[in-house]
């Protein structure tokens, strides 16, 4: 396996992880690894819970500091508090965090104001329709199903500008049709030049959207390459 896992594409990597590692006390959550992700490509992290996927995503988005190594976004050290990172990196995390007193639409309006989105109302309408939330625009989070909450998290990332999209198991709680629409969305993101880093349990989603797959186990890379090749090395999709 090469020392640096290349997510494909051409040009300078937008996201560069160099000898990244993370420990919590005596537990090694992530062993040293190198990873490049370029604009217009998707890299999928694959593995069971506890494999290190979420830890890697938190570091890649600036939400956690690595114990060792360097994480760079567009050549600069990643820091979630950096205005450039906040403006250009959109994250869909593994937990649902909403304001209980804001409607679905008000959540999206808040984001468009924070990012000075032009023609915000029309953009919100489009994202609500795409995520099948138009009929729930005035609903509070407590009234939404788990799948609708997941769609709201995706909508919140899509209603704002982004050069890097980081998603932690976005297929969670989605029905089969919504998962298909998610795959179409991520393919469209790549075509628009967005760099995508996704953690997933679903081999079908990785095969549909990813240029490279990185399989993790106990914080270590056990396979990396095109999704079909990685899945074959892992012995299928179990």
N, C-alpha and C positions, 0 to 999 in steps of 0.2 A: 504494500500500500504506500502511495506517495506520502511524503512528510506533510504536505499541504493538501487538504481536500478542496478541490476546485469545483465550484458549483456550475461551471460552464460559462458560455458567453465569451465576449471579447472586451477589451479595454480594461482599465484599472478597476479592481474590486471596490464596490461601494462599502461593503462590510468586510473587515479583515480581523480575524481572530488569530493571535499568535501565542502558542504554548499556553493557552487558557486552561486554568484549573480552578477547582473550588473545593474547599474543605469546610466542614462544620464540626468544630471540635476535633475529634479523632476520626470522624467519618469522611471518607473521600467521595464527594458527590460527583465530581467530574475530574477525570484524569487529563493530563496535558494533551491538547489537540490544536491543530491549525485548520482554519476554514476560511475560504474566500467565497463571497456571494456578489455577483455583478448585477448591474441593472438589466432588467428584462429576463431574469432567470428565477427559478424556484428551486430551493434546496429543502428537502423534507427530512426531518429527524424522525426516526422510527425506533420504537422500543416499548417495553412494558413500563408500567408505573414504577418510578424509582430508578429508571435507567440513566437519568441525567438530562433528559430532554428539556424540562421546564427550567432547570438550573441554567442550561446553555442559553435558552431564550431570554431569561432575565438579564444575563450578562450582555447579550447581543443588543438588547434594547436600553441598556444603561440603568436598569432597575436594581442591579446587584453588582458589587465589585468582585472581580476575580481574586482568588487568593494568590495566583501566579499568572504571569503572562500579560498581554496587552490586547485590548479590544478597541478597534478603530472604526469610526464611521466617516467616510469620505476623507480619510487621512488624519482625522483628529480623534483623540481619546474620547470614547463614548461616556457621556454623563447625562443622565436624565434631566438634570437641572440646566443644561446648556440650552439656550433658546433655539439654536439651530437644530439640535437633536429633537427638541419638542415640536419644532415646526415641520420636520421632514420624516420623522419616524412615527408610524401609527402602530398601535399594539392592540391585539385582542387576547386578553389573558385567559387563565384557566378558571377564574372565578367571576361571578356576576356581581358587579358593583354599580348600583343605581341610586339616584336620589329618590326616596319614596314619595315625595310630594310633587315631583315633576312628571308631566306626561311624556309619552314617547317623543312627540314632536318637540316639546320644550327641551328635552335632553339634546336633541340634534341642533336646535337653535343655539343652545349654549355653546356647543362645539364650534359652530360656524362663526359665532361672534368672537370666540377666543382666537380663531385662525383667520379672521377677516376674509371670509369666503365671499366672493362676488356672486350676485344673483342667488343668494342663499335660499330663498323660499322655493324657487324652481328646483334647485339642486336637492333640497330636502324632499320635495314631492317625488322626484325621480328615485331617490334612494329608498324612500318608504315603499314605493311601488315595486322596485326591484326585490326588496326583502320581504314582500308580501305583508307589510305592516300598515298600509294605507288605511285599512279599516280599523286600526287600533291607534291612530295618531293621537287621539285624545285620552287614551287609556293610561292609568297609572301602572307602574311595574308590578304591583301586587296582584293585579288582575290578569297578567299575562301568563301563558303556559311557559314551561321551561324552554321549549323550542323557540317561542316568540322572544323570550329574553335573550337567547343566544343570537337571534336575528337582530335584536336591538344592538348588541355589542358589535356585530359586524357592520351594521348601519353607521354606528358612531365612528368607526375607523374609515368608512368609505365616504363620509360626508365632508371630510377635511383633506387638504393637500397631503401628499406622501410620496417619498422616494423609496422608503423601505417599509414593508408591511410584515410585521411579526405576529404570528398566530399560534396560540397554544391549543391544540385539539379543537379547532373551530367546528368540526363535525359533530361534537357532542350535542346531544338532545335534539338533533335535526332529523326529520323524517327522510326517507329515501329520495323523494323528489327534491327536497331542500338541499340534500347533499349533492345531487346532480347539479343544481343551480350554483352551489358553492364552487364546484369544480369549474364550471363555465366562467364564474366570476374571477377566479384566480388565473385562468388562462388569459382572460381579458386584461387583468392587471399586468401580466408579463408583456403583452402586446403593447401596453401603454408605457413600457419602460420601467415599471416598478420592480424593485428587487424584493423577492418574497422568501421568507424563512418560516417554515411551518413545522410544528410537531404534530404527529398524528399516530393513531393506532390502526388506521384504515389503509391497508395496502392498496386498495382500488383507487383511493383518492391520491395517494402518492404517485401511482403509475400514471394517473390521468394528467397530473399537473406538474410534476417535478422533473427537472433536468438531472438532478443528482439526489441520491438518497444516502443518508448516513445512519447506520444502525448502531444503537448504543445498548450497552448492557453493563450494569453496575458502574456507570460513569466512564466506561471505556468504549472506543470505537471498535466494533467487531467486523464491520464491512462498510465499504463506501464505493459508490459508482452509480451507473444508471440503475433506476429502480428495478427493472427486470433482472438484471445481473445480481443485485443485492438480494432480492427475494429468492432467487435460485440458490444462492450461497447459504441463505438461512433455511433452506429446505421447504420453501413454499410460503404460504400466507397464514400459518397457524399462529 
